[in-house]
Amino acid sequence: MKKKKSKKKIIIGAAAVLVVAGGVTVAGQRNSTENQIPQVQVVTAEKGDVEEIVDATGTVGSEEEKTYYSPVNAELKTVSFSQGDVVKKGTKLIEFNTENLEKDNRKAELNLKSTKYDTKDTRKKSDKAEKKQKDAKKNVQELEKKIKDKKAYVSSLKAQISAAQREAAAQAKAQAAAQAQAQQQEAQAKAQAEAKKQEEIQSKYQAALYTYKTETLPQYQQQLSDLNAQYNQAQSDYNQADTTYQMAFATWQADPSDENTQALDNAEAARTQAQLAMQQAQQTYNDLKQQTPKMPVLSDFTESSADYSWGISDGSDADDSDGEDSSSYGYDYSGSDGGTVTADTSALESALETASDELAELQSDLASEKAIAEADSTSLTKEEKEKLKVTDNLSELDAKSAEELVKEGKKGITAEFNGIISKADIKQGAAVTQGMELFTIENADKASVDVTLSKYDYNTVKEGQSVEITLGDNTYQGTVTKMSHIAVQNEKGTPVISATVSIDNPDEDIFLGVDAKVKIYAASAKNVVTLPVEVVNIGKEGSFCYVIEDGLVTKRNITTGISSEDYVEITDGIKEGEEVIADLGDYTEGMEVQAVPEQTGEDADE
């Protein structure tokens, strides 16, 4: 198929003059005779292949680049590159001097260990203070109850003494005036019987009190002491197991080998077992502590022998002194004719003295326990405990960060892909800081060309189309991988669209930043009806061309497909074999003309 390199004609109006850029000359000359029919050259629509190519230029770059930053504060031990160097993937580009990093790591480990010991000690002291205050509050309640009971007991004793004294005076008068010798003897007999029973009660009470003091209480105290010793031993065992665990943990952190991991697991299991044993011992001790044996009191025996109270009462019967049965118990009569009579209240007074002493001791204990319970707590608040956790976490993060920095420093910086150093301003021996920019690598295996296209090519160029890239003397195949969806103005103010063309198989001859020529194979059509591009015109209403129908110049609207540099695909309006006027020249639509084949080769040149 013949190819002509000429541009399309643009028609402004149907009756407008045709503007032809680079058009061919009209074959044949008009005859001066007016009756002669003018001749125009025609071309025949033929079937062929059309390939639409978009030419562009662009700059070679990389689709991937990475800027490396310093992971540590250190000195650059080695720098094995300079700007513009080609580097291979896996090449170590920078080594750091890690001496100071290792010192910081050791310091962070020691700080972490110190912080954990401080936290543990603080928590232990807090727990101890919290328990002491909690126990004091509980003791206050128990002491207040005991004091209440003891006060009631003291009041009862005082009432009994007063009642006995009033009873003695009343009975003395009544007995002196009214009782006969027989009644006096009967009273004495009853008094002796009651005294004997009271003696039995006292004997039982004293025996029970003796058993309590010599057996029950010592046994309980000994048992409590043994449990306390067991708890202290369990606590000591737990502290030892915890210390062993901490040491195993530190060893494992330094070297997480299988052996150290197993040792850490064993230490953790031992610590858990020791903790459970300590908690069990503490619970057993606390349970027994709440079971203090009750000390026997005289009321335990007198209440079961209410008929033989021997003058001991709670004071409720203080005014009932007229009865004959209680009038002569526990008294010393110095005469029967109204002489002085006194009540024998020595036992009650002795019990009162003892109870008063015990009450004073309980009140003293209550004051001490209240002072502890109401004092400002030295235990940790919820916020302070959370702060300890935060402090521990910060120390752990510092230690972990220091350890990771040592690892990063020793690892250095290695090229992650084949590339070219596009930016570098560092020297060996320089001190760098964490986060400082060091250099930039552009991936040589992902080379591409950034091109600019006419805004009219947006519907022609598509992602995925094949491309031929010319870079110096080398030619590469590529693919359109990205199309911008917005047109921008270039330096001349012309709207353009940017696109990215990936080079399929870049090699060492690729240079970044240089210009490249690009041919984008936008579309192709096989065995279709075609016309040379110069015979196809474009107007406001679409594409058209001129044909000869019945000897007259006739405008024919056509539908076009893709176009190459030389040919246009005709999808409708012109069929294969039809003739189309090649160059209308000065003729207009409706004029009578005669078709002649378009000249080719030497004839056309002449």
C-alpha positions as CSV (number, residue, x, y, z in Angstrom):
1,M,0.0,0.0,0.0
2,K,1.4,3.4,-0.9
3,K,2.1,5.8,2.0
4,K,2.0,9.6,1.8
5,K,3.3,11.8,4.6
6,S,0.8,14.7,4.6
7,K,-1.6,16.2,7.2
8,K,-5.4,16.0,7.4
9,K,-7.5,18.8,6.0
10,I,-9.7,20.8,8.4
11,I,-13.0,22.1,6.9
12,I,-14.4,25.1,8.7
13,G,-17.8,25.2,6.8
14,A,-19.5,23.2,4.1
15,A,-19.2,26.0,1.6
16,A,-15.8,27.3,2.8
17,V,-12.7,27.2,0.8
18,L,-10.6,24.0,1.4
19,V,-7.3,24.6,3.1
20,V,-4.8,21.9,2.1
21,A,-1.5,21.6,4.0
22,G,1.2,19.8,2.0
23,G,-1.4,18.7,-0.6
24,V,-0.5,17.0,-3.9
25,T,-0.8,18.8,-7.2
26,V,-3.9,18.2,-9.4
27,A,-3.1,15.8,-12.3
28,G,-3.8,17.5,-15.6
29,Q,-4.3,21.1,-16.5
30,R,-7.5,22.9,-17.4
31,N,-8.0,23.5,-21.1
32,S,-8.5,27.0,-22.0
33,T,-11.6,26.0,-23.8
34,E,-14.6,26.6,-21.6
35,N,-16.5,23.5,-22.7
36,Q,-13.7,21.1,-21.6
37,I,-14.6,19.1,-18.4
38,P,-11.9,19.6,-15.7
39,Q,-10.0,16.5,-14.4
40,V,-9.3,15.7,-10.8
41,Q,-7.1,13.0,-9.3
42,V,-8.7,10.3,-7.4
43,V,-7.5,7.5,-5.1
44,T,-9.1,4.1,-4.5
45,A,-10.2,2.9,-1.1
46,E,-8.3,-0.3,-0.4
47,K,-8.1,-2.9,2.3
48,G,-5.0,-3.0,4.5
49,D,-3.6,-2.8,8.0
50,V,-3.5,0.4,10.1
51,E,-1.5,0.9,13.2
52,E,-2.0,4.0,15.3
53,I,1.2,5.3,16.9
54,V,1.6,8.2,19.3
55,D,5.1,9.7,19.4
56,A,6.4,11.4,22.5
57,T,9.5,12.3,24.4
58,G,10.2,12.1,28.1
59,T,12.8,11.8,30.8
60,V,14.1,8.5,32.1
61,G,13.4,7.9,35.9
62,S,12.6,5.2,38.3
63,E,9.2,4.1,39.6
64,E,10.7,3.3,43.0
65,E,13.1,5.2,45.1
66,K,14.0,4.9,48.7
67,T,15.6,7.5,51.0
68,Y,17.6,5.9,53.8
69,Y,17.8,7.6,57.2
70,S,20.1,6.8,60.1
71,P,18.6,4.4,62.5
72,V,21.0,5.3,65.3
73,N,23.2,8.1,66.8
74,A,26.6,6.9,65.8
75,E,29.7,7.5,63.7
76,L,29.9,6.3,60.1
77,K,32.5,3.6,60.1
78,T,32.4,3.0,56.4
79,V,30.6,4.6,53.4
80,S,31.2,2.5,50.3
81,F,29.5,4.6,47.6
82,S,29.2,8.1,46.1
83,Q,26.4,9.9,44.2
84,G,25.8,8.3,40.7
85,D,27.2,4.9,41.7
86,V,25.4,1.7,40.5
87,V,24.8,-0.6,43.5
88,K,23.6,-4.2,43.6
89,K,20.9,-5.6,45.9
90,G,22.3,-6.9,49.2
91,T,25.5,-4.7,49.0
92,K,26.3,-3.3,52.5
93,L,26.6,0.5,51.9
94,I,27.1,1.8,55.4
95,E,28.6,0.4,58.6
96,F,28.3,2.2,62.0
97,N,30.6,2.3,65.0
98,T,28.5,0.7,67.7
99,E,30.8,1.1,70.7
100,N,28.7,3.9,72.3
101,L,25.5,2.1,71.5
102,E,26.6,-1.0,73.3
103,K,27.4,1.1,76.4
104,D,24.0,2.7,76.2
105,N,22.4,-0.8,75.9
106,R,24.2,-2.0,79.1
107,K,23.2,1.1,81.0
108,A,19.6,0.7,79.9
109,E,19.6,-3.0,81.1
110,L,21.0,-1.9,84.5
111,N,18.4,0.9,84.8
112,L,15.6,-1.6,84.0
113,K,16.8,-4.0,86.7
114,S,17.1,-1.2,89.2
115,T,13.6,0.1,88.3
116,K,12.1,-3.4,88.8
117,Y,13.8,-3.8,92.2
118,D,12.5,-0.3,93.2
119,T,9.0,-1.1,92.0
120,K,9.0,-4.5,93.8
121,D,10.2,-2.9,97.1
122,T,7.7,-0.1,96.8
123,R,4.8,-2.5,96.2
124,K,5.9,-4.8,99.0
125,K,6.0,-1.8,101.5
126,S,2.7,-0.6,100.1
127,D,1.0,-4.0,100.5
128,K,2.4,-4.3,104.1
129,A,1.1,-0.8,105.0
130,E,-2.2,-1.5,103.4
131,K,-2.6,-4.8,105.3
132,K,-1.6,-3.1,108.6
133,Q,-4.2,-0.4,108.2
134,K,-6.8,-2.9,107.1
135,D,-6.1,-5.1,110.1
136,A,-6.2,-2.0,112.4
137,K,-9.7,-1.1,111.1
138,K,-10.8,-4.6,111.7
139,N,-9.2,-4.6,115.2
140,V,-11.0,-1.3,116.0
141,Q,-14.3,-2.9,115.4
142,E,-13.4,-5.9,117.5
143,L,-12.0,-3.7,120.3
144,E,-15.0,-1.5,120.3
145,K,-17.2,-4.5,120.8
146,K,-15.0,-5.9,123.6
147,I,-14.9,-2.5,125.3
148,K,-18.7,-2.2,125.1
149,D,-19.0,-5.7,126.7
150,K,-16.4,-4.9,129.3
151,K,-18.1,-1.6,130.2
152,A,-21.3,-3.5,130.7
153,Y,-19.6,-6.0,132.8
154,V,-18.0,-3.3,135.0
155,S,-21.4,-1.6,135.4
156,S,-22.8,-4.9,136.4
157,L,-20.2,-5.5,139.0
158,K,-20.6,-2.0,140.4
159,A,-24.4,-2.5,140.5
160,Q,-23.9,-5.8,142.3
161,I,-21.6,-4.2,144.9
162,S,-24.1,-1.4,145.5
163,A,-26.9,-3.8,145.7
164,A,-25.1,-6.0,148.1
165,Q,-24.3,-3.1,150.4
166,R,-27.9,-1.8,150.3
167,E,-29.1,-5.4,151.0
168,A,-26.7,-5.8,153.9
169,A,-28.0,-2.6,155.6
170,A,-31.6,-3.5,155.1
171,Q,-31.1,-7.1,156.2
172,A,-29.2,-6.0,159.3
173,K,-32.1,-3.9,160.4
174,A,-34.7,-6.5,159.6
175,Q,-32.7,-9.3,161.1
176,A,-31.8,-7.4,164.2
177,A,-35.5,-6.5,164.9
178,A,-37.4,-9.5,163.7
179,Q,-35.4,-12.7,163.3
180,A,-35.1,-15.2,166.1
181,Q,-32.2,-17.3,166.9
182,A,-33.7,-20.2,165.0
183,Q,-34.1,-18.1,161.8
184,Q,-30.6,-16.9,162.3
185,Q,-29.3,-20.5,162.5
186,E,-31.4,-21.4,159.5
187,A,-29.9,-18.5,157.6
188,Q,-26.5,-19.5,158.6
189,A,-27.2,-23.0,157.4
190,K,-28.4,-21.8,154.1
191,A,-25.5,-19.4,153.9
192,Q,-23.1,-22.3,154.5
193,A,-24.9,-24.4,151.8
194,E,-24.8,-21.5,149.4
195,A,-21.2,-20.8,150.2
196,K,-20.4,-24.4,149.5
197,K,-22.2,-24.2,146.1
198,Q,-20.5,-20.9,145.4
199,E,-17.2,-22.5,146.3
200,E,-17.9,-25.2,143.8
201,I,-18.8,-22.6,141.1
202,Q,-15.6,-20.7,141.9
203,S,-13.6,-24.0,141.8
204,K,-15.1,-24.9,138.4
205,Y,-14.4,-21.3,137.1
206,Q,-10.8,-21.3,138.4
207,A,-10.2,-24.8,136.9
208,A,-11.5,-23.7,133.6
209,L,-9.5,-20.4,133.7
210,Y,-6.4,-22.4,134.6
211,T,-6.9,-24.8,131.7
212,Y,-7.4,-21.8,129.4
213,K,-4.2,-20.1,130.6
214,T,-2.0,-23.1,130.8
215,E,-3.2,-25.3,127.9
216,T,-5.8,-23.8,125.6
217,L,-4.2,-20.4,125.0
218,P,-0.6,-21.5,124.9
219,Q,-1.5,-24.3,122.5
220,Y,-3.4,-21.8,120.3
221,Q,-0.5,-19.3,120.4
222,Q,2.0,-22.0,119.6
223,Q,-0.1,-23.2,116.7
224,L,-0.4,-19.6,115.5
225,S,3.3,-19.1,115.8
226,D,4.0,-22.2,113.9
227,L,1.7,-21.1,111.1
228,N,3.3,-17.7,111.1
229,A,6.7,-19.3,110.8
230,Q,5.5,-21.5,107.9
231,Y,4.1,-18.4,106.2
232,N,7.4,-16.5,106.7
233,Q,9.3,-19.5,105.3
234,A,6.9,-19.7,102.3
235,Q,7.3,-16.0,101.7
236,S,11.1,-16.4,101.9
237,D,10.9,-19.3,99.4
238,Y,8.8,-17.2,97.0
239,N,11.3,-14.3,97.2
240,Q,14.1,-16.7,96.4
241,A,12.1,-18.2,93.5
242,D,11.3,-14.7,92.2
243,T,15.0,-13.6,92.4
244,T,15.9,-16.8,90.5
245,Y,13.2,-16.0,87.9
246,Q,14.5,-12.4,87.5
247,M,18.0,-13.7,87.0
248,A,16.8,-16.3,84.5
249,F,14.8,-13.6,82.7
250,A,17.8,-11.3,82.4
251,T,19.9,-14.2,81.1
252,W,17.2,-15.1,78.6
253,Q,16.9,-11.5,77.4
254,A,20.7,-11.4,76.8
255,D,20.7,-14.8,75.1
256,P,17.2,-16.3,74.2
257,S,18.7,-19.7,73.5
258,D,16.8,-23.0,74.0
259,E,18.7,-23.7,77.2
260,N,18.0,-20.3,78.6
261,T,14.4,-20.5,77.5
262,Q,14.0,-23.8,79.4
263,A,15.7,-22.3,82.4
264,L,13.3,-19.4,82.3
265,D,10.3,-21.7,82.0
266,N,11.5,-23.8,85.0
267,A,12.1,-20.6,87.1
268,E,8.7,-19.3,86.3
269,A,7.0,-22.6,87.2
270,A,9.0,-22.7,90.5
271,R,8.0,-19.1,91.3
272,T,4.3,-19.8,90.6
273,Q,4.4,-22.9,92.8
274,A,6.1,-20.9,95.6
275,Q,3.6,-18.1,95.3
276,L,0.7,-20.6,95.6
277,A,2.4,-22.1,98.7
278,M,2.9,-18.7,100.2
279,Q,-0.8,-17.7,99.6
280,Q,-2.0,-21.0,101.1
281,A,0.2,-20.5,104.2
282,Q,-1.0,-17.0,104.6
283,Q,-4.7,-18.0,104.3
284,T,-4.2,-20.8,106.9
285,Y,-2.5,-18.4,109.3
286,N,-5.3,-15.7,108.8
287,D,-8.1,-18.3,109.3
288,L,-6.6,-19.5,112.6
289,K,-6.0,-15.9,113.7
290,Q,-9.8,-15.3,113.5
291,Q,-10.4,-18.3,115.8
292,T,-9.0,-16.9,119.1
293,P,-10.3,-19.2,121.9
294,K,-12.7,-17.4,124.3
295,M,-11.4,-16.9,127.8
296,P,-13.9,-18.3,130.4
297,V,-15.7,-15.8,132.6
298,L,-17.5,-16.3,135.9
299,S,-20.9,-15.5,134.3
300,D,-20.5,-18.7,132.2
301,F,-20.9,-20.7,135.4
302,T,-23.2,-18.4,137.5
303,E,-25.8,-18.2,134.7
304,S,-26.1,-22.0,134.7
305,S,-26.6,-21.9,138.5
306,A,-29.0,-18.9,138.8
307,D,-30.5,-20.2,142.1
308,Y,-27.1,-20.0,143.7
309,S,-25.8,-16.5,142.7
310,W,-24.1,-15.9,146.0
311,G,-25.1,-12.2,145.9
312,I,-23.8,-11.8,142.3
313,S,-26.3,-10.2,140.0
314,D,-26.6,-7.8,137.1
315,G,-28.2,-5.2,139.3
316,S,-31.8,-5.7,138.1
317,D,-32.8,-7.1,141.5
318,A,-31.1,-4.4,143.6
319,D,-34.3,-3.1,145.2
320,D,-35.9,-6.6,145.8
321,S,-34.2,-6.9,149.2
322,D,-37.3,-7.9,151.3
323,G,-37.2,-11.5,150.3
324,E,-36.3,-13.9,153.1
325,D,-34.3,-16.3,150.9
326,S,-31.5,-13.8,149.9
327,S,-31.4,-11.8,153.1
328,S,-28.6,-13.6,154.9
329,Y,-26.3,-14.7,152.1
330,G,-22.7,-13.5,152.2
331,Y,-22.9,-11.1,155.1
332,D,-21.1,-10.7,158.4
333,Y,-23.4,-9.9,161.3
334,S,-21.7,-8.4,164.3
335,G,-24.8,-8.6,166.4
336,S,-28.5,-9.3,166.4
337,D,-29.7,-6.2,168.2
338,G,-29.2,-3.7,165.4
339,G,-25.4,-3.5,165.5
340,T,-23.2,-2.7,162.5
341,V,-23.5,-5.1,159.5
342,T,-21.2,-5.1,156.4
343,A,-21.5,-6.9,153.1
344,D,-18.6,-9.2,152.0
345,T,-18.0,-7.8,148.5
346,S,-14.3,-8.6,148.3
347,A,-14.8,-11.0,145.4
348,L,-16.9,-8.5,143.5
349,E,-14.5,-5.7,144.1
350,S,-11.6,-7.9,143.0
351,A,-13.4,-8.8,139.8
352,L,-14.2,-5.1,139.3
353,E,-10.6,-4.1,139.7
354,T,-9.5,-6.8,137.2
355,A,-12.3,-5.8,134.8
356,S,-11.3,-2.1,135.1
357,D,-7.7,-2.9,134.3
358,E,-8.7,-4.9,131.3
359,L,-11.0,-2.1,130.2
360,A,-8.2,0.4,130.4
361,E,-5.9,-1.9,128.4
362,L,-8.6,-2.4,125.8
363,Q,-9.1,1.4,125.5
364,S,-5.4,1.9,125.1
365,D,-5.3,-0.7,122.4
366,L,-8.2,0.9,120.7
367,A,-6.5,4.3,120.7
368,S,-3.4,2.7,119.1
369,E,-5.4,0.8,116.4
370,K,-7.5,3.9,115.7
371,A,-4.4,6.0,115.2
372,I,-3.1,3.4,112.7
373,A,-6.5,3.1,110.9
374,E,-7.1,6.8,110.7
375,A,-3.6,7.8,109.8
376,D,-2.7,8.9,106.2
377,S,-2.2,5.7,104.3
378,T,1.3,5.0,103.1
379,S,0.0,2.4,100.7
380,L,-0.1,3.2,97.0
381,T,-3.1,4.7,95.4
382,K,-4.5,3.3,92.2
383,E,-2.9,6.1,90.2
384,E,0.5,5.5,91.9
385,K,0.3,1.8,91.1
386,E,-0.5,2.7,87.4
387,K,2.4,5.1,87.5
388,L,4.7,2.3,88.7
389,K,3.5,0.2,85.7
390,V,4.2,3.0,83.4
391,T,7.7,3.5,84.9
392,D,8.4,-0.2,84.4
393,N,7.1,-0.1,80.9
394,L,9.2,2.9,80.1
395,S,12.3,1.2,81.5
396,E,11.5,-1.9,79.4
397,L,11.0,0.2,76.3
398,D,14.3,2.0,76.9
399,A,16.1,-1.3,77.4
400,K,14.4,-2.8,74.3
401,S,15.1,0.4,72.3
402,A,18.8,0.4,73.3
403,E,19.1,-3.3,72.4
404,E,17.4,-2.8,69.1
405,L,19.6,0.2,68.3
406,V,22.7,-2.0,68.9
407,K,21.2,-4.6,66.5
408,E,20.4,-1.9,63.9
409,G,23.9,-0.4,64.3
410,K,25.6,-3.7,63.8
411,K,23.4,-4.5,60.9
412,G,24.3,-1.3,59.1
413,I,22.5,-0.3,55.9
414,T,22.2,-2.6,52.9
415,A,20.8,-1.9,49.4
416,E,17.3,-3.4,49.2
417,F,17.3,-3.5,45.4
418,N,19.5,-2.9,42.4
419,G,19.8,0.8,41.9
420,I,21.6,4.1,41.4
421,I,22.7,6.4,44.2
422,S,20.8,9.6,43.2
423,K,21.5,11.7,46.3
424,A,24.3,11.4,48.9
425,D,26.0,14.0,51.0
426,I,27.8,12.0,53.7
427,K,31.4,11.0,54.4
428,Q,33.1,8.2,56.3
429,G,33.8,9.2,59.9
430,A,31.0,11.7,60.1
431,A,28.7,11.6,63.2
432,V,25.0,11.1,62.3
433,T,21.9,11.3,64.4
434,Q,18.9,9.1,64.4
435,G,16.5,10.0,61.7
436,M,19.1,12.0,59.7
437,E,18.8,11.6,55.9
438,L,21.8,9.7,54.5
439,F,21.2,8.9,50.8
440,T,18.6,8.0,48.2
441,I,18.6,5.0,45.8
442,E,16.5,4.8,42.7
443,N,15.5,1.3,41.6
444,A,17.3,0.5,38.3
445,D,15.1,-2.6,37.8
446,K,12.0,-0.4,37.7
447,A,13.1,2.2,35.2
448,S,10.4,4.2,33.4
449,V,10.0,7.2,31.2
450,D,7.7,10.1,32.2
451,V,6.2,11.5,29.0
452,T,3.9,14.4,28.2
453,L,1.1,14.0,25.7
454,S,-1.3,16.3,23.9
455,K,-4.6,16.7,25.7
456,Y,-6.2,15.2,22.6
457,D,-4.5,11.9,23.2
458,Y,-6.4,11.0,26.3
459,N,-8.8,8.9,24.4
460,T,-6.0,7.2,22.3
461,V,-3.4,6.3,24.8
462,K,-4.4,3.7,27.4
463,E,-2.8,1.9,30.3
464,G,-1.4,-1.5,29.2
465,Q,-0.5,-0.4,25.6
466,S,2.9,-1.5,24.2
467,V,5.7,1.0,23.8
468,E,9.0,1.2,22.0
469,I,11.6,3.3,23.9
470,T,14.7,4.7,22.2
471,L,17.5,5.7,24.6
472,G,20.6,6.7,22.7
473,D,21.6,3.7,20.5
474,N,19.5,1.3,22.5
475,T,15.9,0.3,22.0
476,Y,13.7,-1.2,24.7
477,Q,10.2,-2.5,24.9
478,G,7.8,-1.1,27.5
479,T,4.2,-0.7,28.7
480,V,2.0,2.3,29.5
481,T,1.5,1.8,33.3
482,K,0.0,5.1,34.4
483,M,-2.1,7.9,32.8
484,S,-2.9,11.1,34.6
485,H,-6.5,12.1,34.5
486,I,-6.0,15.8,34.5
487,A,-4.4,18.1,31.9
488,V,-1.9,20.7,33.1
489,Q,-0.2,23.6,31.3
490,N,3.4,23.2,30.3
491,E,6.0,26.0,30.3
492,K,4.5,27.3,27.1
493,G,1.0,27.4,28.5
494,T,-0.2,24.4,26.4
495,P,-2.4,21.8,28.2
496,V,-0.7,18.4,28.3
497,I,-1.3,15.0,30.0
498,S,1.4,13.2,31.8
499,A,1.9,9.4,31.5
500,T,4.4,6.8,32.8
501,V,5.9,4.2,30.5
502,S,7.6,1.3,32.3
503,I,10.7,-0.2,30.6
504,D,10.2,-4.0,30.6
505,N,13.8,-5.2,30.7
506,P,16.1,-2.4,31.8
507,D,19.9,-3.1,31.7
508,E,23.1,-1.5,32.8
509,D,22.9,0.9,29.8
510,I,20.0,2.7,31.4
511,F,20.9,6.2,32.7
512,L,18.4,8.1,34.9
513,G,17.6,11.7,34.1
514,V,18.3,11.5,30.3
515,D,15.8,12.1,27.5
516,A,14.2,9.2,25.6
517,K,12.0,8.9,22.5
518,V,8.8,6.9,22.9
519,K,6.5,5.3,20.4
520,I,3.2,4.2,21.9
521,Y,1.4,1.5,19.9
522,A,-2.1,2.8,20.7
523,A,-4.2,0.6,18.4
524,S,-4.2,-1.6,15.2
525,A,-6.7,-2.8,12.7
526,K,-6.2,-5.7,10.3
527,N,-7.7,-6.0,6.7
528,V,-9.9,-2.9,6.9
529,V,-11.0,-0.3,4.4
530,T,-8.4,2.5,4.4
531,L,-7.8,5.9,2.7
532,P,-4.7,8.1,2.8
533,V,-4.9,10.6,5.6
534,E,-4.7,13.6,3.2
535,V,-8.1,12.8,1.5
536,V,-10.0,12.7,4.8
537,N,-11.3,16.1,6.0
538,I,-12.6,17.0,9.4
539,G,-15.4,19.5,9.9
540,K,-17.7,20.6,12.8
541,E,-20.1,17.7,12.0
542,G,-17.4,15.0,11.7
543,S,-15.2,13.5,9.0
544,F,-16.0,13.6,5.3
545,C,-14.4,13.3,1.8
546,Y,-15.3,14.2,-1.8
547,V,-16.3,11.7,-4.4
548,I,-17.6,12.0,-8.0
549,E,-21.2,11.0,-8.4
550,D,-22.9,11.3,-11.8
551,G,-19.9,13.4,-12.9
552,L,-20.4,15.9,-10.1
553,V,-18.2,16.7,-7.0
554,T,-20.2,15.3,-4.0
555,K,-19.4,15.6,-0.3
556,R,-19.6,12.2,1.4
557,N,-19.8,12.0,5.3
558,I,-17.8,9.1,6.6
559,T,-17.0,7.4,9.9
560,T,-13.4,6.8,10.7
561,G,-11.6,4.4,13.1
562,I,-8.0,4.5,14.0
563,S,-5.4,6.3,12.0
564,S,-1.7,5.9,11.3
565,E,0.8,8.5,10.1
566,D,-0.3,7.7,6.5
567,Y,-3.7,6.0,6.5
568,V,-7.1,6.2,8.1
569,E,-9.5,3.3,8.8
570,I,-12.9,3.9,7.2
571,T,-15.7,2.1,9.1
572,D,-18.7,3.6,7.2
573,G,-19.4,5.8,4.2
574,I,-16.8,4.5,1.8
575,K,-16.5,0.9,0.5
576,E,-13.5,-0.9,-0.8
577,G,-12.8,0.0,-4.5
578,E,-14.6,3.4,-4.3
579,E,-12.7,6.4,-5.7
580,V,-12.2,9.5,-3.6
581,I,-11.0,12.9,-4.9
582,A,-7.4,13.2,-3.8
583,D,-7.2,17.0,-3.9
584,L,-10.2,19.2,-4.7
585,G,-8.1,22.2,-5.5
586,D,-10.2,25.2,-6.6
587,Y,-13.2,23.2,-7.4
588,T,-16.4,23.2,-5.3
589,E,-19.2,20.8,-4.5
590,G,-21.6,20.3,-7.4
591,M,-19.1,21.1,-10.1
592,E,-18.8,18.7,-13.1
593,V,-15.4,17.0,-13.1
594,Q,-13.7,14.0,-14.6
595,A,-11.8,11.5,-12.5
596,V,-8.2,10.5,-13.4
597,P,-6.1,8.1,-11.2
598,E,-3.7,9.8,-8.9
599,Q,-0.2,10.0,-10.3
600,T,2.5,8.0,-8.5
601,G,6.2,7.7,-8.6
602,E,8.1,9.7,-11.2
603,D,4.9,11.0,-12.9
604,A,3.9,12.6,-9.6
605,D,7.3,14.2,-9.2
606,E,7.2,15.7,-12.7
